[in-house]
Amino acid sequence: MNTCCDYGKCTQGRDCPIRKQRAQEANEAFINGVWGKVADPYDEVTETFKALIAVIAVTAALTLISFFIWGK
């Protein structure tokens, strides 16, 4: 039985068997780790903080160098 109209849209709405099958496949892939592991947010925060400190240090160093060059 075809559940799609002539334009390829499902006529059964949320009860579409194809939609349920795709959702089930996506759920199984996520559960089995096919899409990879989710990154730890704490690691991302610490890496971002380290990068921020590096940017601040470089900016401060360039500011001090420019003060010494222009003598103010």
C-alpha positions in Angstrom: 0.0 0.0 0.0 1.4 3.4 -1.0 1.1 6.0 1.7 2.4 8.9 -0.4 0.5 11.1 -2.8 1.6 11.9 -6.4 3.9 14.6 -5.1 5.8 12.3 -2.7 4.2 13.7 0.5 2.9 11.3 3.1 -0.9 11.2 3.4 -1.0 9.6 6.8 0.7 12.4 8.8 2.4 11.3 12.0 1.3 7.7 11.5 3.4 7.3 8.4 5.2 3.9 8.5 8.2 5.3 6.6 8.6 8.2 9.1 8.4 5.8 12.0 11.0 3.6 10.4 13.4 6.5 9.8 13.0 7.7 13.3 13.6 4.2 14.7 16.8 3.9 12.6 18.0 7.3 13.8 17.3 6.3 17.4 19.2 3.1 17.0 22.2 4.8 15.4 22.3 7.3 18.3 22.1 4.6 20.9 24.7 2.5 19.3 27.1 5.4 19.0 27.2 5.4 15.2 27.3 9.2 15.1 30.2 9.4 17.5 30.5 10.4 21.1 29.1 13.6 22.4 31.9 16.0 23.5 32.1 16.9 27.2 31.0 20.5 27.6 33.5 21.0 30.4 36.4 20.3 28.1 35.1 22.8 25.6 34.8 25.5 28.3 38.3 24.9 29.5 39.7 25.0 26.0 37.8 28.2 25.3 39.1 29.8 28.5 42.7 28.8 27.6 42.3 30.4 24.2 40.9 33.6 25.8 43.8 33.8 28.2 46.2 33.4 25.2 44.5 36.2 23.3 44.6 38.5 26.4 48.3 37.8 26.9 49.1 38.5 23.2 47.1 41.7 23.3 48.8 42.9 26.5 52.2 42.0 25.1 51.6 44.0 21.9 50.3 46.9 23.9 53.4 47.0 26.0 55.7 46.7 23.0 53.8 49.5 21.3 54.2 51.7 24.4 57.9 51.1 24.5 58.3 51.8 20.8 56.5 55.1 21.0 57.8 56.0 24.4 54.6 57.1 26.0 
